Amino acid sequence: MHQKRKLKKTQIRDVTEHLVEIVSELVRETHPHHRFQVTLDSDFERNLGLDSLARAELIIRIDHDFRVSLPD
């Protein structure tokens, strides 16, 4: 059976910061002339202008960087 791993606060912060970096990089690539502030509360479409194709790319990047497989 698969056991859940408990993360320390510093690990959670590191993962959170890395996730925000991944999203920020994609937003900069998608909208190079805009300055969007990426936060954990940002709405991908409304606040960051990420359409479905960009969100699919985001899932691929997260899968790769975190070595996970997110559902479609």
N, CA and C atoms as an extended XYZ file, in Angstrom:
216
Properties=species:S:1:pos:R:3:atomname:S:1:resname:S:1:resid:I:1 pbc="F F F"
N         0.841       -1.172        0.000 N   MET     1
C         0.000        0.000        0.000 CA  MET     1
C         0.891        1.242        0.000 C   MET     1
N         0.476        2.273       -0.707 N   HIS     2
C         1.235        3.514       -0.833 CA  HIS     2
C         1.067        4.361        0.421 C   HIS     2
N         2.196        4.716        1.049 N   GLN     3
C         2.149        5.530        2.255 CA  GLN     3
C         2.334        6.997        1.904 C   GLN     3
N         1.609        7.858        2.588 N   LYS     4
C         1.783        9.298        2.410 CA  LYS     4
C         3.005        9.725        3.207 C   LYS     4
N         3.773       10.601        2.606 N   ARG     5
C         4.957       11.131        3.257 CA  ARG     5
C         4.600       12.473        3.874 C   ARG     5
N         4.963       12.667        5.109 N   LYS     6
C         4.687       13.923        5.783 CA  LYS     6
C         5.836       14.889        5.514 C   LYS     6
N         5.505       16.083        5.010 N   LEU     7
C         6.510       17.074        4.680 CA  LEU     7
C         6.715       18.049        5.829 C   LEU     7
N         7.956       18.489        6.003 N   LYS     8
C         8.268       19.515        6.988 CA  LYS     8
C         7.876       20.870        6.421 C   LYS     8
N         7.720       21.855        7.295 N   LYS     9
C         7.334       23.198        6.866 CA  LYS     9
C         8.304       23.771        5.849 C   LYS     9
N         9.587       23.531        6.034 N   THR    10
C        10.578       24.056        5.081 CA  THR    10
C        10.435       23.374        3.726 C   THR    10
N        10.098       22.099        3.718 N   GLN    11
C         9.891       21.391        2.463 CA  GLN    11
C         8.648       21.924        1.750 C   GLN    11
N         7.602       22.184        2.506 N   ILE    12
C         6.379       22.728        1.923 CA  ILE    12
C         6.661       24.089        1.308 C   ILE    12
N         7.424       24.912        2.018 N   ARG    13
C         7.777       26.236        1.492 CA  ARG    13
C         8.601       26.109        0.213 C   ARG    13
N         9.554       25.172        0.183 N   ASP    14
C        10.378       24.960       -1.003 CA  ASP    14
C         9.532       24.516       -2.197 C   ASP    14
N         8.620       23.590       -1.962 N   VAL    15
C         7.746       23.104       -3.029 CA  VAL    15
C         6.856       24.242       -3.515 C   VAL    15
N         6.309       25.007       -2.585 N   THR    16
C         5.439       26.130       -2.935 CA  THR    16
C         6.189       27.159       -3.765 C   THR    16
N         7.385       27.517       -3.338 N   GLU    17
C         8.183       28.495       -4.074 CA  GLU    17
C         8.525       27.989       -5.466 C   GLU    17
N         8.863       26.716       -5.574 N   HIS    18
C         9.197       26.147       -6.882 CA  HIS    18
C         7.973       26.140       -7.800 C   HIS    18
N         6.830       25.799       -7.260 N   LEU    19
C         5.597       25.800       -8.046 CA  LEU    19
C         5.276       27.201       -8.560 C   LEU    19
N         5.404       28.208       -7.707 N   VAL    20
C         5.163       29.589       -8.123 CA  VAL    20
C         6.169       29.996       -9.207 C   VAL    20
N         7.415       29.540       -9.085 N   GLU    21
C         8.426       29.835      -10.109 CA  GLU    21
C         8.055       29.230      -11.459 C   GLU    21
N         7.575       27.993      -11.456 N   ILE    22
C         7.173       27.322      -12.700 CA  ILE    22
C         6.040       28.096      -13.361 C   ILE    22
N         5.034       28.467      -12.575 N   VAL    23
C         3.895       29.214      -13.118 CA  VAL    23
C         4.355       30.579      -13.617 C   VAL    23
N         5.192       31.252      -12.846 N   SER    24
C         5.683       32.580      -13.234 CA  SER    24
C         6.447       32.533      -14.550 C   SER    24
N         7.280       31.519      -14.713 N   GLU    25
C         8.050       31.382      -15.954 CA  GLU    25
C         7.121       31.196      -17.153 C   GLU    25
N         6.117       30.352      -16.998 N   LEU    26
C         5.165       30.133      -18.088 CA  LEU    26
C         4.396       31.414      -18.402 C   LEU    26
N         3.994       32.148      -17.383 N   VAL    27
C         3.266       33.403      -17.589 CA  VAL    27
C         4.149       34.403      -18.330 C   VAL    27
N         5.425       34.498      -17.953 N   ARG    28
C         6.351       35.408      -18.651 CA  ARG    28
C         6.526       35.008      -20.111 C   ARG    28
N         6.607       33.711      -20.374 N   GLU    29
C         6.747       33.239      -21.751 CA  GLU    29
C         5.478       33.487      -22.563 C   GLU    29
N         4.335       33.303      -21.917 N   THR    30
C         3.050       33.456      -22.603 CA  THR    30
C         2.699       34.920      -22.827 C   THR    30
N         3.027       35.769      -21.870 N   HIS    31
C         2.703       37.207      -21.931 CA  HIS    31
C         3.951       38.028      -21.600 C   HIS    31
N         4.912       38.088      -22.531 N   PRO    32
C         6.191       38.741      -22.217 CA  PRO    32
C         6.100       40.242      -21.945 C   PRO    32
N         5.027       40.892      -22.386 N   HIS    33
C         4.916       42.344      -22.219 CA  HIS    33
C         4.053       42.746      -21.030 C   HIS    33
N         3.595       41.759      -20.262 N   HIS    34
C         2.752       42.042      -19.099 CA  HIS    34
C         3.480       41.644      -17.825 C   HIS    34
N         3.117       42.288      -16.746 N   ARG    35
C         3.682       41.969      -15.432 CA  ARG    35
C         2.566       41.430      -14.541 C   ARG    35
N         2.402       40.135      -14.532 N   PHE    36
C         1.409       39.502      -13.674 CA  PHE    36
C         2.076       39.059      -12.376 C   PHE    36
N         1.393       39.288      -11.261 N   GLN    37
C         1.883       38.822       -9.962 CA  GLN    37
C         1.284       37.444       -9.707 C   GLN    37
N         2.130       36.439       -9.651 N   VAL    38
C         1.675       35.064       -9.431 CA  VAL    38
C         1.688       34.783       -7.937 C   VAL    38
N         0.541       34.352       -7.425 N   THR    39
C         0.418       33.929       -6.031 CA  THR    39
C        -0.299       32.585       -6.002 C   THR    39
N        -0.367       31.996       -4.839 N   LEU    40
C        -1.083       30.728       -4.717 CA  LEU    40
C        -2.586       30.904       -4.934 C   LEU    40
N        -3.072       32.131       -4.822 N   ASP    41
C        -4.493       32.405       -5.020 CA  ASP    41
C        -4.830       32.869       -6.424 C   ASP    41
N        -3.837       32.982       -7.293 N   SER    42
C        -4.074       33.461       -8.662 CA  SER    42
C        -4.944       32.482       -9.439 C   SER    42
N        -5.916       33.027      -10.135 N   ASP    43
C        -6.745       32.235      -11.049 CA  ASP    43
C        -6.000       32.181      -12.383 C   ASP    43
N        -5.784       30.978      -12.893 N   PHE    44
C        -4.978       30.836      -14.106 CA  PHE    44
C        -5.509       31.657      -15.276 C   PHE    44
N        -6.785       31.598      -15.517 N   GLU    45
C        -7.344       32.310      -16.668 CA  GLU    45
C        -7.595       33.789      -16.359 C   GLU    45
N        -8.301       34.058      -15.279 N   ARG    46
C        -8.706       35.428      -14.970 CA  ARG    46
C        -7.533       36.324      -14.571 C   ARG    46
N        -6.649       35.849      -13.689 N   ASN    47
C        -5.556       36.684      -13.189 CA  ASN    47
C        -4.269       36.592      -13.995 C   ASN    47
N        -4.038       35.435      -14.631 N   LEU    48
C        -2.756       35.212      -15.298 CA  LEU    48
C        -2.869       35.080      -16.814 C   LEU    48
N        -4.085       35.025      -17.329 N   GLY    49
C        -4.278       34.953      -18.773 CA  GLY    49
C        -3.827       33.647      -19.403 C   GLY    49
N        -3.861       32.546      -18.640 N   LEU    50
C        -3.441       31.253      -19.168 CA  LEU    50
C        -4.642       30.501      -19.731 C   LEU    50
N        -4.613       30.254      -21.035 N   ASP    51
C        -5.698       29.510      -21.673 CA  ASP    51
C        -5.482       28.009      -21.482 C   ASP    51
N        -6.347       27.212      -22.068 N   SER    52
C        -6.284       25.762      -21.853 CA  SER    52
C        -4.981       25.161      -22.382 C   SER    52
N        -4.456       25.668      -23.476 N   LEU    53
C        -3.194       25.164      -24.005 CA  LEU    53
C        -2.042       25.476      -23.047 C   LEU    53
N        -2.014       26.673      -22.503 N   ALA    54
C        -0.976       27.048      -21.538 CA  ALA    54
C        -1.107       26.215      -20.258 C   ALA    54
N        -2.332       25.950      -19.841 N   ARG    55
C        -2.524       25.126      -18.641 CA  ARG    55
C        -2.056       23.695      -18.882 C   ARG    55
N        -2.257       23.188      -20.097 N   ALA    56
C        -1.755       21.849      -20.434 CA  ALA    56
C        -0.226       21.841      -20.377 C   ALA    56
N         0.405       22.883      -20.879 N   GLU    57
C         1.862       23.005      -20.803 CA  GLU    57
C         2.316       23.079      -19.346 C   GLU    57
N         1.569       23.770      -18.522 N   LEU    58
C         1.890       23.870      -17.103 CA  LEU    58
C         1.878       22.494      -16.442 C   LEU    58
N         0.890       21.697      -16.755 N   ILE    59
C         0.809       20.343      -16.196 CA  ILE    59
C         2.023       19.521      -16.611 C   ILE    59
N         2.436       19.648      -17.860 N   ILE    60
C         3.620       18.924      -18.341 CA  ILE    60
C         4.860       19.353      -17.562 C   ILE    60
N         5.009       20.660      -17.356 N   ARG    61
C         6.182       21.166      -16.621 CA  ARG    61
C         6.185       20.707      -15.171 C   ARG    61
N         5.023       20.723      -14.536 N   ILE    62
C         4.926       20.268      -13.145 CA  ILE    62
C         5.225       18.775      -13.062 C   ILE    62
N         4.646       17.994      -13.989 N   ASP    63
C         4.929       16.557      -14.038 CA  ASP    63
C         6.440       16.309      -14.121 C   ASP    63
N         7.085       17.047      -15.003 N   HIS    64
C         8.517       16.861      -15.222 CA  HIS    64
C         9.339       17.287      -14.008 C   HIS    64
N         9.099       18.482      -13.510 N   ASP    65
C         9.913       19.020      -12.414 CA  ASP    65
C         9.711       18.272      -11.095 C   ASP    65
N         8.482       17.869      -10.816 N   PHE    66
C         8.195       17.198       -9.551 CA  PHE    66
C         8.154       15.679       -9.677 C   PHE    66
N         8.344       15.189      -10.897 N   ARG    67
C         8.322       13.748      -11.165 CA  ARG    67
C         7.044       13.102      -10.644 C   ARG    67
N         5.931       13.713      -11.049 N   VAL    68
C         4.609       13.212      -10.703 CA  VAL    68
C         3.800       13.103      -11.977 C   VAL    68
N         2.633       12.517      -11.863 N   SER    69
C         1.725       12.438      -13.000 CA  SER    69
C         0.372       13.001      -12.554 C   SER    69
N         0.118       14.246      -12.953 N   LEU    70
C        -1.149       14.879      -12.597 CA  LEU    70
C        -2.250       14.426      -13.553 C   LEU    70
N        -3.469       14.293      -13.079 N   PRO    71
C        -4.567       13.926      -13.975 CA  PRO    71
C        -4.889       15.063      -14.938 C   PRO    71
N        -5.427       14.689      -16.092 N   ASP    72
C        -5.827       15.696      -17.070 CA  ASP    72
C        -6.941       16.506      -16.484 C   ASP    72
